[in-house]
């Protein structure tokens, strides 16, 4: 970790919808790594999620805006949403680091994503331009995860830290399914996001 540099976290995702698990993870990263702020960055057109995104971009962005309202160290970033075509993480980080040499970026991902990092486009450039924070539950480290961290660190000269997170088994898929089935999603998302989902009839036919 570089002294004197501004520290900014990046949490990307389709946020379809954004839920309390996302918010808690971003808050933990902010707190434990002494960040100045965390960018919550909805994906525009991620290549690995073809045909999987349910809500329109405008709805996903609106839900993020509602979810982080009132948190001064969270900031909505539209960098990927405003880019045409597929959005790649390495391009986003490359552009950010070129424009902001005084900022150290921390890319927040889940352990499952780290295990798939070698399948992402230009993983070596991702590792070059940021420190990777890997979310693990209660700091549980499987042999597979340990092996992958060692492998990526050596192969790409990566900087990887583990981020201990609360054990919440929650996914956007579960929330979409629950809405479609007429089940409650109270406390899984913020009350503003819950109201937005019902007001705009999202996920009714998921």
Secondary structure, DSSP 8 states (H G I E B T S, - for coil): --TTSEEEEEEEE--TT--HHHHHHHHHHHHHTT-SEEEEEE-SS-GGGTTT--S-HHHHHHHHHHHHTT-TTEEEE-TTTTS-S---HHHHHHHHHHH-TTEEEEEEEEHHHHHTGGGSTTHHHHHHH-EEEEEEETT---HHHHHHHHHHHHHH---EEEEEE------HHHHHHHHHTT---BTTB-HHHHHHHHHTTTTTT-
